């Protein structure tokens, strides 16, 4: 079993409220949390309007599968979220 922890820092320029922040993040938890190999949560900047930190735990039978899923998450997030990914870190356990 291979495990990676992917943490993404996202800037939300111009975001003025927590309600707007939830709208801009667009159901990120529901979108990725349904995948059986991914666990996801908002892990930081919970009270900030203009930033958000999300952590994904990805498991797979091979390192290549885990790396591929992490890349897929980053790509989808950049295409679907109204914000900018400032930092992405991957830690393999």
OpenMM code with the backbone's topology and positions (N, CA, C; nanometers):
from openmm import Vec3, app, unit

residues = "UNK UNK UNK UNK UNK UNK UNK UNK UNK UNK UNK UNK UNK UNK UNK UNK UNK UNK UNK UNK UNK UNK UNK UNK UNK UNK UNK UNK UNK UNK UNK UNK UNK UNK UNK UNK UNK UNK UNK UNK UNK UNK UNK UNK UNK UNK UNK UNK UNK UNK UNK UNK UNK UNK UNK UNK UNK UNK UNK UNK UNK UNK UNK UNK UNK UNK UNK UNK UNK UNK UNK UNK UNK UNK UNK UNK UNK UNK UNK UNK UNK UNK UNK UNK UNK UNK UNK UNK UNK UNK UNK UNK UNK".split()
positions = [
    Vec3(0.0858, -0.1176, 0.0000),
    Vec3(0.0000, 0.0000, 0.0000),
    Vec3(0.0900, 0.1234, 0.0000),
    Vec3(0.0570, 0.2182, -0.0846),
    Vec3(0.1302, 0.3451, -0.0945),
    Vec3(0.0362, 0.4576, -0.0552),
    Vec3(0.0906, 0.5543, 0.0201),
    Vec3(0.0096, 0.6649, 0.0718),
    Vec3(0.0820, 0.7961, 0.0474),
    Vec3(0.0059, 0.8961, 0.0030),
    Vec3(0.0595, 1.0314, -0.0130),
    Vec3(-0.0357, 1.1301, 0.0534),
    Vec3(0.0233, 1.2348, 0.1101),
    Vec3(-0.0539, 1.3453, 0.1660),
    Vec3(-0.0260, 1.4666, 0.0779),
    Vec3(-0.1288, 1.5154, 0.0125),
    Vec3(-0.1189, 1.6303, -0.0774),
    Vec3(-0.1855, 1.7494, -0.0089),
    Vec3(-0.1091, 1.8566, 0.0100),
    Vec3(-0.1639, 1.9770, 0.0722),
    Vec3(-0.1549, 2.0917, -0.0265),
    Vec3(-0.2672, 2.1607, -0.0461),
    Vec3(-0.2748, 2.2704, -0.1422),
    Vec3(-0.3150, 2.3993, -0.0720),
    Vec3(-0.2372, 2.5042, -0.0944),
    Vec3(-0.2697, 2.6373, -0.0449),
    Vec3(-0.3309, 2.7137, -0.1622),
    Vec3(-0.4497, 2.7675, -0.1405),
    Vec3(-0.5243, 2.8326, -0.2481),
    Vec3(-0.5540, 2.9768, -0.2093),
    Vec3(-0.5194, 3.0697, -0.2971),
    Vec3(-0.5531, 3.2110, -0.2771),
    Vec3(-0.6865, 3.2384, -0.3447),
    Vec3(-0.7702, 3.3155, -0.2760),
    Vec3(-0.9016, 3.3517, -0.3280),
    Vec3(-0.9113, 3.5036, -0.3332),
    Vec3(-0.8424, 3.5672, -0.4291),
    Vec3(-0.8409, 3.7127, -0.4346),
    Vec3(-0.9808, 3.7711, -0.4510),
    Vec3(-1.0073, 3.8757, -0.3735),
    Vec3(-1.1352, 3.9448, -0.3835),
    Vec3(-1.2489, 3.8785, -0.3076),
    Vec3(-1.2243, 3.7660, -0.2437),
    Vec3(-1.3289, 3.6964, -0.1690),
    Vec3(-1.3577, 3.7753, -0.0414),
    Vec3(-1.4858, 3.8065, -0.0164),
    Vec3(-1.5215, 3.8963, 0.0932),
    Vec3(-1.5950, 3.8304, 0.2095),
    Vec3(-1.6337, 3.7046, 0.1968),
    Vec3(-1.7080, 3.6405, 0.3061),
    Vec3(-1.6833, 3.4903, 0.3038),
    Vec3(-1.7143, 3.4266, 0.4157),
    Vec3(-1.7025, 3.2813, 0.4215),
    Vec3(-1.8031, 3.2140, 0.3292),
    Vec3(-1.9194, 3.2763, 0.3119),
    Vec3(-2.0202, 3.2226, 0.2199),
    Vec3(-1.9658, 3.2234, 0.0768),
    Vec3(-1.9053, 3.3335, 0.0373),
    Vec3(-1.8468, 3.3412, -0.0973),
    Vec3(-1.7330, 3.2399, -0.1115),
    Vec3(-1.6553, 3.2224, -0.0052),
    Vec3(-1.5460, 3.1251, -0.0078),
    Vec3(-1.6004, 2.9850, -0.0360),
    Vec3(-1.7089, 2.9467, 0.0329),
    Vec3(-1.7699, 2.8153, 0.0104),
    Vec3(-1.8182, 2.8013, -0.1341),
    Vec3(-1.8770, 2.9073, -0.1875),
    Vec3(-1.9249, 2.9031, -0.3257),
    Vec3(-1.8094, 2.8877, -0.4240),
    Vec3(-1.7010, 2.9602, -0.3991),
    Vec3(-1.5874, 2.9548, -0.4906),
    Vec3(-1.5141, 2.8214, -0.4855),
    Vec3(-1.5148, 2.7579, -0.3693),
    Vec3(-1.4488, 2.6277, -0.3586),
    Vec3(-1.5343, 2.5192, -0.4240),
    Vec3(-1.6609, 2.5472, -0.4463),
    Vec3(-1.7474, 2.4669, -0.5323),
    Vec3(-1.7611, 2.3193, -0.5012),
    Vec3(-1.7840, 2.2827, -0.3767),
    Vec3(-1.8093, 2.1422, -0.3450),
    Vec3(-1.6880, 2.0526, -0.3594),
    Vec3(-1.5722, 2.1067, -0.3281),
    Vec3(-1.4474, 2.0317, -0.3422),
    Vec3(-1.4516, 1.9006, -0.2633),
    Vec3(-1.5037, 1.9077, -0.1430),
    Vec3(-1.5103, 1.7885, -0.0586),
    Vec3(-1.5964, 1.6801, -0.1221),
    Vec3(-1.7126, 1.7174, -0.1719),
    Vec3(-1.8015, 1.6187, -0.2331),
    Vec3(-1.7432, 1.5612, -0.3615),
    Vec3(-1.6778, 1.6462, -0.4388),
    Vec3(-1.6241, 1.6031, -0.5677),
    Vec3(-1.5146, 1.4974, -0.5510),
    Vec3(-1.4226, 1.5198, -0.4584),
    Vec3(-1.3109, 1.4264, -0.4422),
    Vec3(-1.3355, 1.3221, -0.3339),
    Vec3(-1.4185, 1.3541, -0.2359),
    Vec3(-1.4429, 1.2623, -0.1249),
    Vec3(-1.5174, 1.1366, -0.1641),
    Vec3(-1.5785, 1.1354, -0.2804),
    Vec3(-1.6519, 1.0166, -0.3275),
    Vec3(-1.5593, 0.9094, -0.3840),
    Vec3(-1.4389, 0.9486, -0.4181),
    Vec3(-1.3418, 0.8534, -0.4736),
    Vec3(-1.2933, 0.7627, -0.3605),
    Vec3(-1.2976, 0.6295, -0.3792),
    Vec3(-1.2621, 0.5387, -0.2697),
    Vec3(-1.1157, 0.5453, -0.2258),
    Vec3(-1.0284, 0.6049, -0.3064),
    Vec3(-0.8865, 0.6114, -0.2720),
    Vec3(-0.8442, 0.7481, -0.2199),
    Vec3(-0.9411, 0.8385, -0.1986),
    Vec3(-0.9084, 0.9757, -0.1585),
    Vec3(-0.9907, 1.0166, -0.0367),
    Vec3(-0.9218, 1.0728, 0.0616),
    Vec3(-0.9882, 1.1383, 0.1748),
    Vec3(-0.9497, 1.2855, 0.1673),
    Vec3(-1.0443, 1.3761, 0.1935),
    Vec3(-1.0188, 1.5189, 0.1748),
    Vec3(-1.0809, 1.5996, 0.2877),
    Vec3(-1.0108, 1.7085, 0.3260),
    Vec3(-1.0683, 1.8006, 0.4243),
    Vec3(-1.0053, 1.9384, 0.4079),
    Vec3(-1.0796, 2.0411, 0.4482),
    Vec3(-1.0224, 2.1753, 0.4560),
    Vec3(-0.9419, 2.1774, 0.5846),
    Vec3(-0.8113, 2.1930, 0.5731),
    Vec3(-0.7228, 2.1717, 0.6869),
    Vec3(-0.6633, 2.2988, 0.7461),
    Vec3(-0.6847, 2.4106, 0.6822),
    Vec3(-0.6274, 2.5338, 0.7352),
    Vec3(-0.6959, 2.6556, 0.6778),
    Vec3(-0.6659, 2.7712, 0.7381),
    Vec3(-0.7236, 2.8995, 0.6950),
    Vec3(-0.8761, 2.8945, 0.6955),
    Vec3(-0.9322, 2.8283, 0.7951),
    Vec3(-1.0769, 2.8091, 0.8002),
    Vec3(-1.1541, 2.9397, 0.8142),
    Vec3(-1.0973, 3.0367, 0.8840),
    Vec3(-1.1678, 3.1627, 0.9083),
    Vec3(-1.1249, 3.2754, 0.8146),
    Vec3(-1.0335, 3.2483, 0.7245),
    Vec3(-0.9899, 3.3514, 0.6292),
    Vec3(-1.0798, 3.3495, 0.5067),
    Vec3(-1.1115, 3.4674, 0.4571),
    Vec3(-1.1954, 3.4777, 0.3371),
    Vec3(-1.1138, 3.4599, 0.2100),
    Vec3(-0.9893, 3.5059, 0.2120),
    Vec3(-0.9094, 3.5147, 0.0893),
    Vec3(-0.8124, 3.3993, 0.0687),
    Vec3(-0.8205, 3.2954, 0.1510),
    Vec3(-0.7293, 3.1816, 0.1366),
    Vec3(-0.7948, 3.0552, 0.1912),
    Vec3(-0.7441, 2.9424, 0.1437),
    Vec3(-0.7950, 2.8140, 0.1894),
    Vec3(-0.6841, 2.7103, 0.1761),
    Vec3(-0.6771, 2.6208, 0.2720),
    Vec3(-0.5806, 2.5110, 0.2662),
    Vec3(-0.6584, 2.3807, 0.2686),
    Vec3(-0.6274, 2.2925, 0.1751),
    Vec3(-0.6953, 2.1637, 0.1653),
    Vec3(-0.5925, 2.0516, 0.1674),
    Vec3(-0.6248, 1.9436, 0.2372),
    Vec3(-0.5368, 1.8277, 0.2443),
    Vec3(-0.6100, 1.7055, 0.1905),
    Vec3(-0.5406, 1.6311, 0.1073),
    Vec3(-0.5918, 1.5087, 0.0463),
    Vec3(-0.4999, 1.3944, 0.0877),
    Vec3(-0.5568, 1.2853, 0.1342),
    Vec3(-0.4812, 1.1635, 0.1605),
    Vec3(-0.5185, 1.0666, 0.0495),
    Vec3(-0.4168, 1.0239, -0.0232),
    Vec3(-0.4377, 0.9399, -0.1413),
    Vec3(-0.3701, 0.8054, -0.1177),
    Vec3(-0.4430, 0.6968, -0.1391),
    Vec3(-0.3870, 0.5627, -0.1226),
    Vec3(-0.3992, 0.4856, -0.2534),
    Vec3(-0.3066, 0.3941, -0.2735),
    Vec3(-0.3093, 0.3123, -0.3939),
    Vec3(-0.2174, 0.1936, -0.3813),
    Vec3(-0.2277, 0.1036, -0.4762),
    Vec3(-0.1468, -0.0183, -0.4720),
    Vec3(-0.0063, 0.0029, -0.5263),
    Vec3(0.0144, 0.1135, -0.5997),
    Vec3(0.1493, 0.1426, -0.6504),
    Vec3(0.1783, 0.2913, -0.6368),
    Vec3(0.3031, 0.3223, -0.6325),
    Vec3(0.3462, 0.4623, -0.6240),
    Vec3(0.3001, 0.5407, -0.7458),
    Vec3(0.3018, 0.4755, -0.8605),
    Vec3(0.2586, 0.5404, -0.9845),
    Vec3(0.1109, 0.5778, -0.9791),
    Vec3(0.0268, 0.4886, -0.9248),
    Vec3(-0.1164, 0.5181, -0.9110),
    Vec3(-0.1396, 0.6376, -0.8198),
    Vec3(-0.0683, 0.6417, -0.7081),
    Vec3(-0.0836, 0.7504, -0.6119),
    Vec3(-0.0375, 0.8824, -0.6732),
    Vec3(0.0754, 0.8809, -0.7397),
    Vec3(0.1268, 1.0013, -0.8048),
    Vec3(0.0299, 1.0509, -0.9113),
    Vec3(-0.0267, 0.9589, -0.9875),
    Vec3(-0.1235, 0.9950, -1.0910),
    Vec3(-0.2478, 1.0596, -1.0310),
    Vec3(-0.2997, 1.0034, -0.9226),
    Vec3(-0.4171, 1.0613, -0.8565),
    Vec3(-0.3870, 1.2004, -0.8006),
    Vec3(-0.2689, 1.2183, -0.7429),
    Vec3(-0.2306, 1.3501, -0.6910),
    Vec3(-0.2266, 1.4532, -0.8041),
    Vec3(-0.1699, 1.4151, -0.9170),
    Vec3(-0.1647, 1.5057, -1.0323),
    Vec3(-0.3046, 1.5372, -1.0831),
    Vec3(-0.3908, 1.4372, -1.0848),
    Vec3(-0.5297, 1.4567, -1.1286),
    Vec3(-0.6024, 1.5549, -1.0369),
    Vec3(-0.5815, 1.5416, -0.9076),
    Vec3(-0.6435, 1.6333, -0.8117),
    Vec3(-0.5972, 1.7757, -0.8369),
    Vec3(-0.4663, 1.7954, -0.8514),
    Vec3(-0.4129, 1.9291, -0.8761),
    Vec3(-0.4685, 1.9889, -1.0050),
    Vec3(-0.4717, 1.9094, -1.1105),
    Vec3(-0.5228, 1.9582, -1.2397),
    Vec3(-0.6701, 1.9978, -1.2311),
    Vec3(-0.7525, 1.9105, -1.1735),
    Vec3(-0.8957, 1.9398, -1.1618),
    Vec3(-0.9197, 2.0626, -1.0759),
    Vec3(-0.8446, 2.0740, -0.9674),
    Vec3(-0.8630, 2.1871, -0.8783),
    Vec3(-0.8297, 2.3184, -0.9494),
    Vec3(-0.7224, 2.3202, -1.0259),
    Vec3(-0.6845, 2.4415, -1.0978),
    Vec3(-0.7863, 2.4790, -1.2042),
    Vec3(-0.8541, 2.3803, -1.2617),
    Vec3(-0.9541, 2.4080, -1.3652),
    Vec3(-1.0892, 2.4483, -1.3078),
    Vec3(-1.1245, 2.3991, -1.1881),
    Vec3(-1.2609, 2.4169, -1.1403),
    Vec3(-1.2789, 2.5186, -1.0282),
    Vec3(-1.1729, 2.5556, -0.9584),
    Vec3(-1.1856, 2.6476, -0.8457),
    Vec3(-1.1528, 2.7890, -0.8912),
    Vec3(-1.2347, 2.8837, -0.8482),
    Vec3(-1.2130, 3.0251, -0.8791),
    Vec3(-1.1103, 3.0813, -0.7812),
    Vec3(-0.9848, 3.0448, -0.8031),
    Vec3(-0.8744, 3.0878, -0.7179),
    Vec3(-0.7434, 3.0418, -0.7793),
    Vec3(-0.6336, 3.0701, -0.7085),
    Vec3(-0.5004, 3.0320, -0.7572),
    Vec3(-0.4341, 2.9381, -0.6573),
    Vec3(-0.3761, 2.8303, -0.7062),
    Vec3(-0.2988, 2.7417, -0.6202),
    Vec3(-0.1630, 2.8066, -0.5993),
    Vec3(-0.1353, 2.8432, -0.4748),
    Vec3(-0.0087, 2.9081, -0.4423),
    Vec3(0.1011, 2.8070, -0.4136),
    Vec3(0.0624, 2.6979, -0.3511),
    Vec3(0.1617, 2.5995, -0.3100),
    Vec3(0.0978, 2.4617, -0.3073),
    Vec3(0.1731, 2.3638, -0.3542),
    Vec3(0.1279, 2.2243, -0.3485),
    Vec3(0.2442, 2.1418, -0.2952),
    Vec3(0.2194, 2.0689, -0.1878),
    Vec3(0.3234, 1.9834, -0.1314),
    Vec3(0.2717, 1.8402, -0.1257),
    Vec3(0.3623, 1.7489, -0.1567),
    Vec3(0.3306, 1.6071, -0.1508),
    Vec3(0.4280, 1.5397, -0.0539),
    Vec3(0.3703, 1.4589, 0.0327),
    Vec3(0.4524, 1.3819, 0.1264),
    Vec3(0.4119, 1.2357, 0.1125),
    Vec3(0.5086, 1.1519, 0.0818),
    Vec3(0.4809, 1.0094, 0.0670),
    Vec3(0.5163, 0.9381, 0.1977),
    Vec3(0.4226, 0.8594, 0.2466),
    Vec3(0.4433, 0.7886, 0.3739),
    Vec3(0.4845, 0.6454, 0.3506),
] * unit.nanometer
topology = app.Topology()
chain = topology.addChain("A")
for resn in residues:
    res = topology.addResidue(resn, chain)
    for name in ("N", "CA", "C"):
        topology.addAtom(name, app.Element.getBySymbol(name[0]), res)
